[in-house]
Each structure stands twice: as C-alpha cells, then as structure tokens.
C-alpha cells in the first residue's frame, strides 16, 4: 500500500513538473491623460500624483489634484488610469460622468449643479454652469446627461 501511495505522489509530482509554466502577464498600459481633464496629457516624470490602493494616479494640474482629493471615487476610471484595471473601485455617487459644457472634463457630485427638467445636472465649474443656464438646449443631450428623462 505504501508503494501505491509513493507511486501516486511521484506521478502527481511529474505531472506538475511537466505542466506549462505560467505565462507572463503584460504590464498595464501607461497612463497618458489626466482622469479629470481627460484630453490633457500627463508626464509621469513631471506630473503631480495621488495614490489609490498603491496605484499612482497622475494629474495634470493643481486644480485636478484638489478635485481628486475632494472626491476620488468620481475619477477612478481604468479608461484613463489603466493600472486601475482589476482593482475594486468604489461606486460613483451619480450616473453623469462628464460636464455638458466642457465635455472632456469629468465631474463629481461635489461640483456645481443646477436642476434641469427635474433632474440635477453637474458642471466642471461655475463658468460651465452659467453657460448652461443661459442656453440649456445647446448643451443638454442624453449622451452626456444620462439622468435626463427618456422621451
């Protein structure tokens, strides 16, 4: 019986030794753009950064650093910070992601807002809010404002 167990262990060990070695995983793509001002390029050697769960999040300017610190969950997006892929991220507090006036700038529920057609609309800054309020039909679209009532 002991021989049977030893033989089984030898065979098991042999199959493990001959198994395919693990394939190396490709490193995540480097971050190229600010996760707040999404068209502004960052330079990892020069840009300021914040850290989330060990991941460096590079930001293009002091304004973005302040916005990130105020509400990090709003800006944690693997599309803009590839190193966040696979990291468990907190839920955003709102469905809207981008400013309807400055469409390449992400927003947070802590940013300026107004009510339009019965729903809260958020803006990158007070200037964007003023522009929207002067001509909301110019900026309001379901593409950027998913919280708008469906027609």
MIGUVEX-833000 format. One record per residue: residue number from 0; x, y, z of N, C-alpha, C, O in turn; residue in one letter. Coordinates in steps of 0.1 Angstrom, whole numbers, plus 5000, padded with zeros to 4 digits. Layout:
# residues N
pos / nu / nv / nw / cau / cav / caw / cu / cv / cw / ou / ov / ow / code
NUM / X / Y / Z / X / Y / Z / X / Y / Z / X / Y / Z / A;
...
***
This chain:
# residues 151
pos / nu / nv / nw / cau / cav / caw / cu / cv / cw / ou / ov / ow / code
0 / 5008 / 4988 / 5000 / 5000 / 5000 / 5000 / 5009 / 5012 / 5000 / 5006 / 5022 / 4993 / X;
1 / 5020 / 5012 / 5008 / 5029 / 5024 / 5008 / 5035 / 5026 / 4994 / 5036 / 5038 / 4990 / X;
2 / 5038 / 5015 / 4987 / 5043 / 5017 / 4973 / 5033 / 5024 / 4964 / 5037 / 5032 / 4956 / X;
3 / 5020 / 5021 / 4966 / 5010 / 5027 / 4958 / 5009 / 5042 / 4960 / 5008 / 5049 / 4951 / X;
4 / 5010 / 5046 / 4973 / 5009 / 5060 / 4976 / 5021 / 5067 / 4971 / 5020 / 5078 / 4966 / X;
5 / 5033 / 5061 / 4972 / 5045 / 5067 / 4967 / 5045 / 5069 / 4952 / 5049 / 5079 / 4947 / X;
6 / 5040 / 5058 / 4946 / 5039 / 5059 / 4931 / 5029 / 5070 / 4927 / 5032 / 5077 / 4917 / X;
7 / 5018 / 5071 / 4934 / 5009 / 5081 / 4930 / 5015 / 5095 / 4932 / 5012 / 5104 / 4924 / X;
8 / 5022 / 5097 / 4943 / 5028 / 5110 / 4946 / 5039 / 5113 / 4935 / 5040 / 5125 / 4930 / X;
9 / 5046 / 5103 / 4931 / 5056 / 5105 / 4920 / 5050 / 5109 / 4907 / 5054 / 5119 / 4901 / X;
10 / 5039 / 5102 / 4904 / 5032 / 5106 / 4891 / 5026 / 5120 / 4892 / 5026 / 5127 / 4883 / X;
11 / 5020 / 5123 / 4904 / 5014 / 5137 / 4906 / 5025 / 5147 / 4905 / 5023 / 5157 / 4898 / X;
12 / 5036 / 5145 / 4911 / 5048 / 5154 / 4910 / 5053 / 5156 / 4896 / 5056 / 5167 / 4892 / X;
13 / 5053 / 5145 / 4888 / 5058 / 5145 / 4875 / 5049 / 5153 / 4866 / 5053 / 5161 / 4857 / X;
14 / 5035 / 5152 / 4868 / 5026 / 5160 / 4860 / 5027 / 5175 / 4863 / 5025 / 5183 / 4855 / X;
15 / 5030 / 5178 / 4876 / 5032 / 5192 / 4879 / 5044 / 5198 / 4873 / 5044 / 5209 / 4868 / X;
16 / 5055 / 5190 / 4873 / 5068 / 5195 / 4867 / 5066 / 5197 / 4852 / 5072 / 5207 / 4847 / X;
17 / 5059 / 5189 / 4846 / 5057 / 5190 / 4831 / 5046 / 5199 / 4827 / 5044 / 5201 / 4815 / X;
18 / 5039 / 5205 / 4836 / 5028 / 5214 / 4833 / 5034 / 5227 / 4826 / 5046 / 5230 / 4829 / X;
19 / 5026 / 5234 / 4818 / 5031 / 5246 / 4812 / 5034 / 5256 / 4822 / 5026 / 5258 / 4832 / X;
20 / 5045 / 5263 / 4821 / 5049 / 5274 / 4831 / 5039 / 5285 / 4829 / 5033 / 5287 / 4818 / X;
21 / 5036 / 5293 / 4840 / 5027 / 5304 / 4839 / 5032 / 5314 / 4828 / 5044 / 5317 / 4828 / X;
22 / 5023 / 5319 / 4821 / 5026 / 5329 / 4811 / 5028 / 5343 / 4817 / 5019 / 5346 / 4826 / X;
23 / 5038 / 5350 / 4814 / 5039 / 5363 / 4820 / 5028 / 5372 / 4815 / 5024 / 5372 / 4804 / X;
24 / 5023 / 5380 / 4824 / 5012 / 5389 / 4821 / 5018 / 5403 / 4816 / 5029 / 5407 / 4821 / X;
25 / 5012 / 5409 / 4807 / 5017 / 5422 / 4802 / 5015 / 5432 / 4812 / 5004 / 5432 / 4818 / X;
26 / 5024 / 5441 / 4814 / 5022 / 5452 / 4823 / 5010 / 5461 / 4818 / 5008 / 5462 / 4806 / X;
27 / 5003 / 5467 / 4827 / 4992 / 5476 / 4823 / 4997 / 5487 / 4814 / 5009 / 5492 / 4816 / X;
28 / 4989 / 5492 / 4805 / 4993 / 5504 / 4797 / 4996 / 5515 / 4806 / 4990 / 5517 / 4817 / X;
29 / 5005 / 5524 / 4802 / 5008 / 5536 / 4810 / 4997 / 5546 / 4809 / 4990 / 5547 / 4799 / X;
30 / 4995 / 5554 / 4820 / 4985 / 5565 / 4819 / 4991 / 5576 / 4811 / 5002 / 5580 / 4812 / X;
31 / 4982 / 5581 / 4802 / 4986 / 5591 / 4792 / 4979 / 5604 / 4795 / 4984 / 5615 / 4791 / X;
32 / 4967 / 5604 / 4800 / 4958 / 5615 / 4802 / 4954 / 5617 / 4816 / 4953 / 5607 / 4824 / X;
33 / 4951 / 5629 / 4820 / 4945 / 5632 / 4833 / 4931 / 5626 / 4834 / 4924 / 5627 / 4824 / X;
34 / 4928 / 5620 / 4845 / 4915 / 5614 / 4847 / 4904 / 5624 / 4849 / 4892 / 5620 / 4850 / X;
35 / 4907 / 5637 / 4850 / 4897 / 5647 / 4852 / 4896 / 5656 / 4840 / 4885 / 5657 / 4834 / X;
36 / 4907 / 5662 / 4836 / 4907 / 5669 / 4823 / 4912 / 5659 / 4813 / 4924 / 5658 / 4810 / X;
37 / 4903 / 5651 / 4807 / 4906 / 5639 / 4800 / 4914 / 5640 / 4787 / 4918 / 5630 / 4781 / X;
38 / 4915 / 5652 / 4782 / 4923 / 5654 / 4770 / 4937 / 5660 / 4773 / 4945 / 5662 / 4764 / X;
39 / 4939 / 5663 / 4785 / 4952 / 5669 / 4789 / 4962 / 5658 / 4792 / 4960 / 5649 / 4801 / X;
40 / 4973 / 5658 / 4785 / 4983 / 5647 / 4787 / 4991 / 5650 / 4800 / 4992 / 5661 / 4804 / X;
41 / 4995 / 5639 / 4805 / 5003 / 5639 / 4818 / 5017 / 5634 / 4814 / 5019 / 5627 / 4805 / X;
42 / 5027 / 5638 / 4822 / 5041 / 5633 / 4821 / 5044 / 5627 / 4835 / 5046 / 5634 / 4845 / X;
43 / 5045 / 5613 / 4836 / 5048 / 5607 / 4849 / 5061 / 5612 / 4855 / 5062 / 5611 / 4868 / X;
44 / 5070 / 5618 / 4848 / 5082 / 5623 / 4854 / 5080 / 5637 / 4860 / 5087 / 5641 / 4869 / X;
45 / 5070 / 5644 / 4855 / 5068 / 5658 / 4860 / 5054 / 5660 / 4867 / 5054 / 5669 / 4875 / X;
46 / 5044 / 5652 / 4864 / 5031 / 5655 / 4869 / 5030 / 5651 / 4884 / 5036 / 5642 / 4889 / X;
47 / 5021 / 5659 / 4891 / 5017 / 5655 / 4904 / 5009 / 5643 / 4904 / 5003 / 5639 / 4894 / X;
48 / 5008 / 5636 / 4916 / 5000 / 5624 / 4916 / 4994 / 5622 / 4930 / 4999 / 5627 / 4940 / X;
49 / 4984 / 5614 / 4930 / 4978 / 5609 / 4942 / 4979 / 5594 / 4941 / 4980 / 5588 / 4930 / X;
50 / 4978 / 5587 / 4953 / 4978 / 5572 / 4953 / 4965 / 5566 / 4957 / 4960 / 5571 / 4967 / X;
51 / 4960 / 5556 / 4950 / 4948 / 5549 / 4954 / 4952 / 5534 / 4954 / 4955 / 5529 / 4943 / X;
52 / 4951 / 5527 / 4965 / 4954 / 5513 / 4967 / 4967 / 5509 / 4960 / 4968 / 5499 / 4953 / X;
53 / 4977 / 5518 / 4962 / 4990 / 5515 / 4957 / 4992 / 5519 / 4942 / 5003 / 5518 / 4937 / X;
54 / 4982 / 5525 / 4936 / 4983 / 5529 / 4922 / 4985 / 5544 / 4921 / 4977 / 5552 / 4927 / X;
55 / 4995 / 5548 / 4914 / 4997 / 5563 / 4912 / 4988 / 5568 / 4902 / 4987 / 5562 / 4891 / X;
56 / 4981 / 5579 / 4905 / 4971 / 5585 / 4896 / 4977 / 5599 / 4893 / 4977 / 5608 / 4902 / X;
57 / 4982 / 5600 / 4881 / 4988 / 5613 / 4877 / 4977 / 5623 / 4873 / 4968 / 5620 / 4866 / X;
58 / 4980 / 5635 / 4877 / 4970 / 5646 / 4875 / 4977 / 5658 / 4868 / 4989 / 5660 / 4870 / X;
59 / 4970 / 5665 / 4859 / 4977 / 5675 / 4851 / 4980 / 5688 / 4858 / 4989 / 5695 / 4853 / X;
60 / 4973 / 5691 / 4869 / 4975 / 5705 / 4875 / 4969 / 5705 / 4889 / 4964 / 5695 / 4894 / X;
61 / 4972 / 5716 / 4896 / 4968 / 5717 / 4910 / 4952 / 5716 / 4911 / 4947 / 5711 / 4921 / X;
62 / 4945 / 5722 / 4901 / 4931 / 5722 / 4902 / 4926 / 5707 / 4902 / 4917 / 5704 / 4910 / X;
63 / 4932 / 5699 / 4894 / 4928 / 5685 / 4893 / 4932 / 5677 / 4906 / 4925 / 5668 / 4911 / X;
64 / 4943 / 5681 / 4912 / 4947 / 5675 / 4924 / 4937 / 5678 / 4935 / 4932 / 5669 / 4942 / X;
65 / 4932 / 5690 / 4936 / 4922 / 5694 / 4946 / 4909 / 5687 / 4943 / 4903 / 5682 / 4953 / X;
66 / 4905 / 5686 / 4931 / 4892 / 5679 / 4927 / 4893 / 5664 / 4931 / 4884 / 5659 / 4937 / X;
67 / 4904 / 5658 / 4928 / 4906 / 5644 / 4931 / 4906 / 5642 / 4946 / 4899 / 5632 / 4951 / X;
68 / 4913 / 5650 / 4954 / 4913 / 5648 / 4968 / 4899 / 5650 / 4974 / 4896 / 5643 / 4984 / X;
69 / 4891 / 5659 / 4968 / 4877 / 5661 / 4974 / 4868 / 5649 / 4971 / 4859 / 5647 / 4980 / X;
70 / 4870 / 5642 / 4960 / 4860 / 5631 / 4957 / 4867 / 5621 / 4948 / 4864 / 5620 / 4936 / X;
71 / 4877 / 5613 / 4953 / 4885 / 5604 / 4945 / 4876 / 5594 / 4937 / 4879 / 5591 / 4925 / X;
72 / 4865 / 5589 / 4943 / 4857 / 5579 / 4936 / 4852 / 5584 / 4923 / 4849 / 5576 / 4913 / X;
73 / 4850 / 5597 / 4921 / 4844 / 5602 / 4909 / 4854 / 5601 / 4897 / 4850 / 5601 / 4885 / X;
74 / 4867 / 5599 / 4900 / 4877 / 5600 / 4889 / 4885 / 5587 / 4888 / 4894 / 5587 / 4880 / X;
75 / 4882 / 5577 / 4895 / 4889 / 5564 / 4894 / 4883 / 5556 / 4882 / 4872 / 5550 / 4883 / X;
76 / 4890 / 5557 / 4871 / 4884 / 5551 / 4858 / 4896 / 5544 / 4851 / 4905 / 5551 / 4846 / X;
77 / 4895 / 5531 / 4849 / 4906 / 5524 / 4842 / 4908 / 5528 / 4827 / 4918 / 5526 / 4821 / X;
78 / 4898 / 5535 / 4821 / 4899 / 5540 / 4808 / 4910 / 5551 / 4807 / 4917 / 5552 / 4797 / X;
79 / 4911 / 5558 / 4818 / 4921 / 5569 / 4819 / 4934 / 5565 / 4827 / 4944 / 5571 / 4826 / X;
80 / 4932 / 5556 / 4837 / 4943 / 5551 / 4845 / 4943 / 5536 / 4844 / 4937 / 5529 / 4852 / X;
81 / 4950 / 5531 / 4833 / 4950 / 5516 / 4831 / 4954 / 5508 / 4842 / 4950 / 5496 / 4843 / X;
82 / 4962 / 5513 / 4851 / 4967 / 5505 / 4862 / 4956 / 5501 / 4872 / 4958 / 5493 / 4881 / X;
83 / 4944 / 5508 / 4871 / 4933 / 5505 / 4879 / 4925 / 5493 / 4875 / 4916 / 5488 / 4882 / X;
84 / 4928 / 5488 / 4863 / 4921 / 5476 / 4857 / 4922 / 5465 / 4867 / 4933 / 5461 / 4871 / X;
85 / 4911 / 5459 / 4871 / 4911 / 5448 / 4881 / 4911 / 5452 / 4895 / 4909 / 5443 / 4904 / X;
86 / 4912 / 5465 / 4898 / 4912 / 5470 / 4912 / 4897 / 5472 / 4915 / 4890 / 5478 / 4908 / X;
87 / 4893 / 5468 / 4927 / 4880 / 5470 / 4931 / 4878 / 5485 / 4934 / 4885 / 5491 / 4943 / X;
88 / 4869 / 5492 / 4927 / 4867 / 5506 / 4928 / 4854 / 5509 / 4935 / 4844 / 5502 / 4934 / X;
89 / 4854 / 5521 / 4942 / 4841 / 5525 / 4949 / 4831 / 5529 / 4938 / 4835 / 5533 / 4927 / X;
90 / 4818 / 5528 / 4941 / 4808 / 5532 / 4932 / 4808 / 5548 / 4931 / 4809 / 5554 / 4941 / X;
91 / 4805 / 5553 / 4919 / 4803 / 5567 / 4918 / 4789 / 5570 / 4924 / 4780 / 5562 / 4923 / X;
92 / 4788 / 5582 / 4929 / 4776 / 5586 / 4936 / 4765 / 5590 / 4926 / 4753 / 5591 / 4929 / X;
93 / 4769 / 5593 / 4913 / 4760 / 5598 / 4903 / 4762 / 5591 / 4890 / 4773 / 5586 / 4887 / X;
94 / 4752 / 5591 / 4881 / 4753 / 5585 / 4868 / 4761 / 5593 / 4858 / 4769 / 5588 / 4851 / X;
95 / 4759 / 5607 / 4859 / 4766 / 5616 / 4850 / 4781 / 5615 / 4852 / 4785 / 5615 / 4864 / X;
96 / 4788 / 5615 / 4841 / 4803 / 5615 / 4843 / 4810 / 5627 / 4838 / 4820 / 5631 / 4843 / X;
97 / 4805 / 5633 / 4827 / 4811 / 5645 / 4821 / 4803 / 5657 / 4822 / 4791 / 5657 / 4822 / X;
98 / 4810 / 5669 / 4821 / 4803 / 5682 / 4821 / 4796 / 5684 / 4808 / 4802 / 5680 / 4797 / X;
99 / 4784 / 5688 / 4807 / 4777 / 5690 / 4794 / 4783 / 5702 / 4786 / 4781 / 5703 / 4774 / X;
100 / 4790 / 5711 / 4793 / 4796 / 5723 / 4786 / 4810 / 5720 / 4781 / 4813 / 5721 / 4770 / X;
101 / 4818 / 5715 / 4791 / 4832 / 5711 / 4788 / 4832 / 5696 / 4788 / 4835 / 5689 / 4798 / X;
102 / 4829 / 5690 / 4776 / 4826 / 5676 / 4776 / 4838 / 5666 / 4778 / 4836 / 5654 / 4779 / X;
103 / 4850 / 5672 / 4778 / 4861 / 5663 / 4781 / 4866 / 5664 / 4795 / 4876 / 5658 / 4799 / X;
104 / 4858 / 5670 / 4804 / 4861 / 5672 / 4818 / 4851 / 5664 / 4826 / 4839 / 5665 / 4825 / X;
105 / 4856 / 5655 / 4835 / 4848 / 5647 / 4843 / 4843 / 5655 / 4855 / 4849 / 5665 / 4859 / X;
106 / 4831 / 5651 / 4860 / 4825 / 5658 / 4871 / 4823 / 5649 / 4883 / 4824 / 5637 / 4882 / X;
107 / 4820 / 5656 / 4894 / 4817 / 5649 / 4907 / 4804 / 5654 / 4913 / 4800 / 5665 / 4909 / X;
108 / 4798 / 5647 / 4922 / 4786 / 5652 / 4928 / 4789 / 5663 / 4938 / 4780 / 5669 / 4943 / X;
109 / 4802 / 5667 / 4939 / 4806 / 5678 / 4948 / 4808 / 5691 / 4940 / 4812 / 5701 / 4945 / X;
110 / 4806 / 5690 / 4927 / 4808 / 5701 / 4918 / 4795 / 5709 / 4917 / 4785 / 5705 / 4922 / X;
111 / 4796 / 5722 / 4911 / 4784 / 5730 / 4910 / 4773 / 5722 / 4902 / 4776 / 5714 / 4893 / X;
112 / 4761 / 5725 / 4905 / 4749 / 5719 / 4899 / 4738 / 5728 / 4897 / 4737 / 5738 / 4904 / X;
113 / 4728 / 5724 / 4889 / 4715 / 5731 / 4887 / 4705 / 5720 / 4884 / 4708 / 5708 / 4882 / X;
114 / 4692 / 5724 / 4885 / 4681 / 5715 / 4882 / 4676 / 5718 / 4868 / 4674 / 5730 / 4865 / X;
115 / 4675 / 5708 / 4859 / 4671 / 5710 / 4846 / 4661 / 5698 / 4843 / 4665 / 5686 / 4844 / X;
116 / 4649 / 5701 / 4838 / 4639 / 5691 / 4835 / 4637 / 5682 / 4847 / 4635 / 5670 / 4845 / X;
117 / 4638 / 5687 / 4859 / 4635 / 5679 / 4871 / 4646 / 5671 / 4876 / 4645 / 5663 / 4886 / X;
118 / 4658 / 5671 / 4870 / 4670 / 5663 / 4874 / 4682 / 5672 / 4877 / 4683 / 5683 / 4872 / X;
119 / 4690 / 5668 / 4886 / 4702 / 5675 / 4889 / 4713 / 5673 / 4878 / 4716 / 5662 / 4874 / X;
120 / 4719 / 5684 / 4873 / 4729 / 5684 / 4863 / 4742 / 5690 / 4870 / 4741 / 5701 / 4876 / X;
121 / 4753 / 5683 / 4868 / 4766 / 5688 / 4874 / 4775 / 5694 / 4863 / 4774 / 5690 / 4852 / X;
122 / 4784 / 5703 / 4868 / 4793 / 5710 / 4859 / 4807 / 5710 / 4865 / 4809 / 5709 / 4877 / X;
123 / 4816 / 5711 / 4856 / 4830 / 5712 / 4859 / 4833 / 5724 / 4868 / 4841 / 5722 / 4878 / X;
124 / 4827 / 5735 / 4865 / 4830 / 5747 / 4873 / 4818 / 5757 / 4872 / 4808 / 5754 / 4865 / X;
125 / 4819 / 5768 / 4879 / 4808 / 5778 / 4879 / 4806 / 5784 / 4865 / 4794 / 5787 / 4862 / X;
126 / 4816 / 5786 / 4858 / 4815 / 5792 / 4844 / 4807 / 5782 / 4835 / 4798 / 5787 / 4828 / X;
127 / 4809 / 5769 / 4836 / 4802 / 5760 / 4828 / 4787 / 5760 / 4832 / 4778 / 5759 / 4824 / X;
128 / 4784 / 5761 / 4845 / 4771 / 5762 / 4850 / 4763 / 5774 / 4844 / 4752 / 5773 / 4840 / X;
129 / 4770 / 5786 / 4845 / 4764 / 5798 / 4839 / 4761 / 5797 / 4824 / 4750 / 5801 / 4820 / X;
130 / 4770 / 5791 / 4817 / 4768 / 5789 / 4802 / 4756 / 5780 / 4800 / 4748 / 5783 / 4791 / X;
131 / 4755 / 5769 / 4807 / 4744 / 5760 / 4806 / 4731 / 5767 / 4809 / 4721 / 5766 / 4801 / X;
132 / 4730 / 5775 / 4820 / 4718 / 5781 / 4824 / 4713 / 5792 / 4814 / 4701 / 5794 / 4813 / X;
133 / 4722 / 5798 / 4806 / 4719 / 5807 / 4796 / 4713 / 5801 / 4784 / 4704 / 5807 / 4777 / X;
134 / 4717 / 5789 / 4781 / 4712 / 5782 / 4769 / 4712 / 5767 / 4771 / 4721 / 5760 / 4764 / X;
135 / 4704 / 5761 / 4779 / 4705 / 5747 / 4783 / 4703 / 5738 / 4771 / 4709 / 5727 / 4770 / X;
136 / 4694 / 5742 / 4761 / 4692 / 5733 / 4750 / 4704 / 5731 / 4741 / 4705 / 5721 / 4735 / X;
137 / 4713 / 5741 / 4741 / 4725 / 5739 / 4734 / 4734 / 5728 / 4739 / 4741 / 5721 / 4732 / X;
138 / 4734 / 5726 / 4753 / 4743 / 5717 / 4759 / 4737 / 5704 / 4764 / 4744 / 5694 / 4766 / X;
139 / 4724 / 5704 / 4766 / 4717 / 5692 / 4771 / 4715 / 5681 / 4761 / 4709 / 5683 / 4750 / X;
140 / 4721 / 5669 / 4764 / 4719 / 5658 / 4755 / 4720 / 5645 / 4763 / 4727 / 5645 / 4773 / X;
141 / 4712 / 5635 / 4759 / 4712 / 5623 / 4767 / 4726 / 5616 / 4766 / 4729 / 5608 / 4775 / X;
142 / 4734 / 5619 / 4756 / 4747 / 5613 / 4755 / 4756 / 5617 / 4767 / 4763 / 5608 / 4772 / X;
143 / 4755 / 5629 / 4772 / 4763 / 5634 / 4783 / 4755 / 5635 / 4796 / 4761 / 5635 / 4807 / X;
144 / 4742 / 5635 / 4795 / 4734 / 5636 / 4807 / 4724 / 5624 / 4807 / 4712 / 5625 / 4804 / X;
145 / 4729 / 5612 / 4811 / 4721 / 5601 / 4811 / 4709 / 5601 / 4821 / 4700 / 5593 / 4821 / X;
146 / 4710 / 5611 / 4831 / 4699 / 5612 / 4841 / 4687 / 5619 / 4835 / 4677 / 5620 / 4842 / X;
147 / 4687 / 5625 / 4823 / 4676 / 5632 / 4817 / 4664 / 5622 / 4815 / 4667 / 5610 / 4813 / X;
148 / 4652 / 5627 / 4817 / 4640 / 5618 / 4815 / 4641 / 5613 / 4800 / 4644 / 5621 / 4791 / X;
149 / 4637 / 5601 / 4798 / 4637 / 5595 / 4785 / 4624 / 5599 / 4778 / 4614 / 5601 / 4784 / X;
150 / 4625 / 5602 / 4765 / 4614 / 5607 / 4757 / 4605 / 5595 / 4753 / 4595 / 5598 / 4746 / X;
***
